[in-house]
Amino acid sequence: MVRSRSCDAVAYWIATTEDEIHFVDAILSAYDGLATVRREFKLRDGSAMYKIYVAAGMEAEFLEVIEHLRARADIRAVLRGDDDGPAASE
């Protein structure tokens, strides 16, 4: 498991639009202590990848919420990574 340098959280990166990241952030904020969305992004294969810090031990819950969000939001990819970006092997 790749951990971030920030508070022992796990960094995930999601490919979505700027408009959709606000929606994703609003939903994740309703789950106290689950995840924190960052507005920084990296371009990967033409898509903006936004960083989300997921609380240690909460990955399964985070991924479940993201799966439900995919029915309503334009989420093209969800990749585990680190502070610098998505893992290269995924």
C-alpha positions as CSV (number, residue, x, y, z in Angstrom):
1,M,0.0,0.0,0.0
2,V,1.3,3.4,-0.9
3,R,1.0,6.0,1.8
4,S,1.2,9.7,1.5
5,R,3.3,11.9,3.7
6,S,0.2,13.6,5.0
7,C,-1.2,12.3,8.3
8,D,-0.8,8.6,7.3
9,A,-3.5,8.9,4.7
10,V,-3.6,7.0,1.4
11,A,-3.5,9.1,-1.7
12,Y,-5.9,8.3,-4.5
13,W,-6.2,10.2,-7.8
14,I,-9.5,10.4,-9.8
15,A,-9.9,11.4,-13.4
16,T,-12.8,13.8,-13.6
17,T,-13.7,17.3,-14.6
18,E,-13.3,20.5,-12.5
19,D,-17.1,20.8,-12.2
20,E,-17.5,17.1,-11.1
21,I,-14.7,17.4,-8.5
22,H,-16.8,19.9,-6.6
23,F,-19.7,17.4,-6.5
24,V,-17.4,14.6,-5.4
25,D,-16.0,16.8,-2.7
26,A,-19.5,17.7,-1.4
27,I,-20.5,14.0,-1.2
28,L,-17.2,12.9,0.5
29,S,-17.4,15.7,3.0
30,A,-20.7,14.2,4.3
31,Y,-18.7,11.2,5.4
32,D,-16.9,12.5,8.5
33,G,-13.2,11.5,8.5
34,L,-13.4,9.4,5.2
35,A,-11.5,11.5,2.7
36,T,-10.2,15.0,1.9
37,V,-10.3,16.2,-1.7
38,R,-7.5,18.4,-2.9
39,R,-7.9,20.9,-5.8
40,E,-4.5,20.2,-7.2
41,F,-4.4,18.0,-10.2
42,K,-2.0,16.4,-12.7
43,L,-2.7,15.7,-16.4
44,R,-2.4,12.1,-17.3
45,D,-3.3,10.8,-20.8
46,G,-5.3,14.0,-21.4
47,S,-7.4,13.8,-18.2
48,A,-7.2,15.9,-15.1
49,M,-6.4,13.6,-12.1
50,Y,-7.4,15.1,-8.8
51,K,-5.8,14.1,-5.5
52,I,-7.9,12.7,-2.7
53,Y,-6.4,11.7,0.7
54,V,-8.3,8.7,2.1
55,A,-8.0,8.1,5.9
56,A,-6.0,5.0,6.8
57,G,-8.2,2.0,7.2
58,M,-11.1,3.6,5.2
59,E,-10.1,2.6,1.7
60,A,-12.9,0.0,1.3
61,E,-15.6,2.5,2.4
62,F,-14.1,5.2,0.1
63,L,-14.1,2.9,-2.9
64,E,-17.7,1.9,-2.2
65,V,-18.8,5.5,-2.1
66,I,-16.9,6.2,-5.4
67,E,-18.6,3.3,-7.1
68,H,-22.0,4.7,-6.1
69,L,-20.9,8.2,-7.3
70,R,-19.9,6.8,-10.7
71,A,-23.6,6.4,-11.5
72,R,-24.1,10.2,-11.1
73,A,-20.6,11.7,-11.8
74,D,-18.2,11.6,-14.6
75,I,-15.4,9.6,-12.9
76,R,-13.2,8.0,-15.6
77,A,-10.6,6.4,-13.4
78,V,-9.7,5.9,-9.7
79,L,-6.0,5.1,-9.1
80,R,-4.0,4.7,-5.9
81,G,-0.8,6.7,-5.8
82,D,1.2,9.0,-3.7
83,D,1.6,12.7,-3.1
84,D,3.4,13.0,-6.5
85,G,0.7,11.3,-8.7
86,P,-1.0,8.1,-9.6
87,A,1.0,4.9,-9.5
88,A,2.7,4.3,-12.8
89,S,1.9,0.6,-12.9
90,E,-1.9,1.2,-12.8
